[in-house]
Amino acid sequence: MNASTATAPQSEAQRRPGAQSAALVSGQVILDEHVEARGPWSAVVKAGDVLTIVDLEGNQAVDCLLYSAANVAIRYSAAVTIAAQQSIILTTGSVLRSDDGDALMTVEADEVGVHDTIGGACSQESNTLRYGQHTHEQHACVENFLIEGSKWGLMKPDIVSNINWFMNVPVDPDGALGIVDGLSAPGKRVALRAETDVLVLVSNCPQINNPCNGFNPTPVRMIVTRPEA
């Protein structure tokens, strides 16, 4: 599929007052949208544009997938990104790479300092395994990705390794992963510069069974700016 021509037009009503001051990297506001708690979101961010993700109320995990807009078979790889930067933590300067090593986006600025790319995305199946059969019908990130990804021709095999913005996943000395309270706070932001035209897919995580959202999913804000030349 060629997604580069599939961008949805945005109206002035979707650009809310204060977007320029809320964006972490200044420039012409191209897009400004709120993502409801537990909801999905997607957009193509053009090369050179900057996406600011705003954690409006604090402690909200934002699961994220990246694809080349020209060829969605080229997508974000956690393994390649980690190997290239020799760190499991994403923060300012991290280059988010595809499975062939090409740069998709770069973390231009970051007010939190720690973001996760090893914890994966919650699903109805993983909820059941971790928290019990009574959680099976709870909406989860994989379901959000499938719903939103279908707009771009993506299917379940296309849901690969993801980023968890604002999520804190410490690794114990024995290799065990923890999911603990986030390090973010109301209004904290991370800004991602597109190195090529990138399809960004987001699940504003619905998880209520662990502390990644403070057991209370909340909205986030997505602002795309086009910096001055």
C-alpha positions in Angstrom: 0.0 0.0 0.0 1.2 3.6 -0.7 0.0 5.6 2.2 1.7 8.9 1.2 -1.4 10.1 -0.6 -3.9 8.9 2.0 -3.7 11.7 4.5 -7.0 13.0 5.8 -7.6 16.8 5.4 -7.7 18.7 8.6 -10.1 21.6 9.3 -9.4 24.8 11.2 -11.7 23.5 13.9 -9.2 20.8 14.6 -6.5 23.4 15.3 -7.1 24.6 18.9 -6.0 27.9 20.4 -2.6 27.7 22.1 -1.1 25.1 19.8 2.0 27.1 19.1 2.8 27.6 22.7 2.0 23.9 23.6 4.2 22.5 20.8 7.7 21.7 22.1 9.3 22.7 18.7 7.9 26.0 17.3 6.7 26.5 13.8 3.5 26.6 11.7 0.8 24.4 13.2 -0.2 21.8 10.7 -2.3 19.6 13.0 -3.7 19.9 16.6 -5.9 17.1 17.9 -6.9 15.6 21.3 -6.9 11.8 21.6 -9.5 10.7 24.0 -8.7 8.4 26.9 -8.4 4.8 25.7 -8.7 5.9 22.0 -6.6 5.4 18.8 -5.1 8.1 16.5 -3.1 8.2 13.3 -1.7 10.7 10.8 1.1 11.0 8.3 3.8 13.4 9.5 5.7 14.8 6.6 9.5 14.8 6.4 10.9 17.7 8.5 7.7 18.3 10.5 7.7 17.7 14.2 5.1 15.8 16.2 4.7 16.9 19.8 2.9 14.5 22.1 1.5 16.2 25.2 0.7 14.2 28.3 -2.2 16.4 29.4 -2.9 15.0 32.9 0.3 13.1 33.6 1.2 9.4 33.9 -0.4 8.3 30.6 1.3 5.7 28.4 1.0 6.4 24.7 1.7 3.2 22.6 3.1 4.1 19.2 3.9 2.4 15.8 5.8 4.0 13.0 5.7 3.1 9.3 7.2 4.6 6.1 4.2 6.4 4.5 5.5 5.5 1.1 5.8 1.8 1.9 4.3 0.4 5.1 6.4 -2.7 4.8 9.1 -0.5 6.2 8.3 0.0 9.9 9.8 0.8 13.3 12.1 -1.9 14.8 12.8 -1.8 18.6 15.6 -4.3 18.1 17.4 -2.2 15.5 16.9 1.0 17.4 18.2 -0.4 20.6 21.3 -2.0 18.9 22.1 1.3 17.1 22.0 3.5 20.2 23.2 0.8 22.7 20.4 1.7 25.1 16.9 0.5 25.8 15.8 4.0 26.9 14.4 6.5 24.4 15.0 10.2 25.0 16.4 13.3 23.3 18.7 12.3 20.4 17.3 8.8 20.0 16.9 7.9 16.3 13.9 5.7 15.7 15.0 3.2 13.0 13.2 0.8 10.7 14.0 -2.8 10.4 16.5 -2.0 7.6 18.3 0.6 9.8 16.9 3.7 8.1 15.9 6.7 10.3 12.1 7.2 10.5 12.0 9.8 13.3 14.3 11.4 15.8 13.5 12.5 19.3 14.1 16.2 18.9 13.2 17.3 22.5 12.0 15.5 25.6 10.7 16.8 29.0 10.5 13.4 30.7 13.8 11.7 29.9 12.7 8.0 29.9 10.5 6.3 27.4 10.0 2.6 26.8 10.4 0.4 23.8 10.6 -3.1 25.3 7.4 -3.5 27.2 5.2 -4.1 24.2 1.5 -3.4 23.8 -1.3 -4.8 25.9 -3.9 -7.0 24.3 -7.0 -8.9 25.4 -4.9 -12.1 25.4 -2.1 -10.6 27.6 -4.6 -9.0 29.9 -6.2 -12.4 30.5 -2.9 -14.1 31.0 -1.6 -11.5 33.5 -4.7 -10.3 35.3 -7.3 -13.0 35.0 -10.2 -14.1 32.8 -12.4 -11.3 34.0 -10.3 -8.8 32.0 -10.7 -10.5 28.6 -13.3 -8.1 27.3 -11.4 -5.0 28.3 -10.3 -2.9 25.3 -6.5 -2.9 24.8 -3.8 -1.3 22.7 -3.5 -4.1 20.1 -7.3 -3.7 19.4 -6.8 0.1 19.0 -3.9 -0.5 16.6 -6.1 -2.9 14.6 -9.0 -0.5 14.4 -6.9 2.5 13.4 -4.5 0.5 11.3 -7.4 -0.8 9.1 -7.8 2.8 7.8 -4.4 2.4 6.2 -4.7 -1.2 5.0 -2.7 -2.6 8.0 -3.6 -6.0 9.5 -2.5 -8.0 12.5 0.8 -9.2 11.0 1.7 -5.5 10.6 1.4 -4.8 14.3 5.1 -5.1 15.3 7.4 -3.8 18.1 6.2 -0.5 19.4 7.2 2.5 21.5 5.5 3.4 24.8 5.9 7.1 25.3 5.9 8.3 28.9 5.9 4.7 30.1 8.5 3.6 32.8 9.7 0.0 32.5 12.8 -0.6 34.7 14.8 -3.8 34.1 15.9 -5.7 37.3 19.4 -7.2 37.5 18.0 -10.6 36.8 16.4 -9.3 33.5 12.9 -9.1 34.8 10.8 -6.2 33.6 8.7 -4.0 35.8 5.8 -1.7 35.0 5.7 1.1 37.5 4.4 4.6 37.9 5.5 6.9 35.1 8.0 9.7 35.4 5.8 12.2 33.5 3.5 14.9 34.9 0.7 17.1 33.6 1.7 18.9 30.5 5.0 17.1 29.9 5.9 16.7 26.2 8.1 14.7 23.8 8.8 16.0 20.3 9.6 13.7 17.3 11.0 15.0 14.0 10.1 13.0 10.9 13.2 12.1 8.8 10.9 10.9 6.0 7.1 10.9 5.5 6.0 8.7 8.4 2.7 7.1 9.2 2.3 7.4 13.0 -0.2 5.0 14.7 -1.1 5.6 18.3 -3.1 3.8 21.0 -3.7 6.1 24.0 -3.3 3.1 26.3 -6.6 1.8 27.9 -4.8 -0.3 30.5 -6.3 -0.2 34.0 -4.7 -3.2 35.6 -1.2 -1.9 36.1 0.3 1.5 37.0 1.4 2.6 33.5 -1.6 5.0 33.4 -2.0 5.4 37.1 -5.0 3.1 36.8 -6.8 6.0 35.2 -6.4 6.5 31.4 -6.5 10.2 30.4 -6.4 12.2 27.1 -3.3 13.3 25.3 -2.7 16.0 22.7 -1.0 15.6 19.3 0.5 18.7 17.6 2.3 18.8 14.3 4.4 21.8 13.5 6.5 22.8 10.5 9.6 24.6 11.7 10.7 27.7 9.8 13.4 27.0 7.2 
